[in-house]
Amino acid sequence: MTAQLRRKPALVSFSGLDGSGKSTQIDNLRATLHANGLTTTLLAFWDNVVVGTRWREGFVHKMYNSEKGIGAPDKPVNRQDKNVRKWYLSLARHGLYLMDAIHLRMVVARARRSGADVVIMDRYIYDELANLPLQNKLTRSFIRFVRAIVPTPDVAYLLDADVEAARARKPEYPVEFMHKCRRWYYQLASILGTMTVIPPLPLEEAKHAVVEAFEAKLVTNGSMEQAAMDTALSA
């Protein structure tokens, strides 16, 4: 069975703490969509959208001795980028994030012309906006301005996670900072009013919740999970 979508191409984004399970949930959703006869395009926000990634990473590496790479349980990485909260960096982030928002609009438009049924974003502009000083009235106005520029995902997931467990999976930032990030994500979700929050759940329950949220917003015929199981059994 091919799932029938209310809108094509659909746009789906995944946001959340480092180590919250975005890659796992993206892989599961894509597998379910493919089993239901739908095609997908996957874009990584940092690689495909962010402007001047090499320059930005090089800057924090030189200025703040930020270690490069991705943290793993057996190889922690000491990142010094979004956790550096200098006022001049917050000011610069507004300008950089605006450039990213404009480029995001172009990237999504191009991806929607690719012919895929569903465009999936591994992180979104929301992950950057959550790092701004949300208590500031001007920043909140800036967020509303950016929201008007970028495409609104049909489903914008916010994957919540136990902070200690997330840091154990991806040790890059101090646990105290990650607790702050978690609060900021929830504040941003409140400002936007369009994010679908997946609470901390056992893995299989979280997978089901992600697929169920997709179905509720976009699928018009039946259960994708049941169709995927039927496909697997008949193979």
Stockholm file with secondary structure:
# STOCKHOLM 1.0

chainA/1-235         MTAQLRRKPALVSFSGLDGSGKSTQIDNLRATLHANGLTTTLLAFWDNVVVGTRWREGFVHKMYNSEKGIGAPDKPVNRQDKNVRKWYLSLARHGLYLMDAIHLRMVVARARRSGADVVIMDRYIYDELANLPLQNKLTRSFIRFVRAIVPTPDVAYLLDADVEAARARKPEYPVEFMHKCRRWYYQLASILGTMTVIPPLPLEEAKHAVVEAFEAKLVTNGSMEQAAMDTALSA
#=GR chainA/1-235 SS CCCCBSSSSEEEEEEESTTSSHHHHHHHHHHHHHHTTCCEEEEEHHHHTCTTHHHHHHHHHHHHCCCCSCCBTTBCCCCCSTTCCCHHHHHHHHHHHHHHHHHHHHHHHHHHTTCCSEEEEESCHHHHHTTSCTTSHHHHHHHHHHHHHSCCCSEEEEECCCHHHHHHHSCCSCHHHHHHHHHHHHHHHHHHCCEEEECSCCHHHHHHHHHHHHHHHHBCSSCHHHHHHHHHHHC
#=GC SS_cons         CCCCBSSSSEEEEEEESTTSSHHHHHHHHHHHHHHTTCCEEEEEHHHHTCTTHHHHHHHHHHHHCCCCSCCBTTBCCCCCSTTCCCHHHHHHHHHHHHHHHHHHHHHHHHHHTTCCSEEEEESCHHHHHTTSCTTSHHHHHHHHHHHHHSCCCSEEEEECCCHHHHHHHSCCSCHHHHHHHHHHHHHHHHHHCCEEEECSCCHHHHHHHHHHHHHHHHBCSSCHHHHHHHHHHHC
//
